[in-house]
């Protein structure tokens, strides 16, 4: 990572029956990379069904996109995938008894990470869930550029130019890796960007991210969350592609914004299914 990295674990509160390894739930944060918020956001430490599960919450640098960055072809930091899968994974196996039964769930950019990791590393996860995931970035490269620029990063350092280095973009994009997800149960959910039942009556629009909107295709006036509107489009496209490949995919499209309250609701809906794949 080129510097200090972080990790939070929710460890089982009793010895493993029979002394075997622990089943593992990976939780991936969104573009802010804040792994610390996950414990509170999803009430992970108060869920009885997680008492016998090791929960891994790995930090990611802001806008890290769960990738080893291209950096003009030079590589180098941030190498997010190498950190998570080359350092964190063997560490939790060696020091905390993590076993080979793993599932993954992620919010926003973490939804991208959940599906991209699952597709790029066959056998890594037995099931994956994406909540408002950034699951087809090549569909909206201007959104990648706008987001990276907004937080002060060089967007071309991520995967290169979407035309000249298109193959690199495709190699990370879950939409273009859909065939590799055919054998893995996947859940996809996203809102429509409009005020939904979990938004307060006085819900305000998302902060403006310059360059996010395509002038040729402006967002409808009642869309409060342009980011969520884009995530819905990407999620629908991926869902159709997965269905076309015969993949075991479930979906939930709903009204609502790019907001943790909706991700927490989706987590409640999907956790029992995820845990069944750890048995």
Order of alpha helices (4+ residues) and beta strands (2+ residues): beta-beta-alpha-beta-alpha-alpha-beta-alpha-beta-alpha-alpha-alpha-beta-alpha-beta-alpha
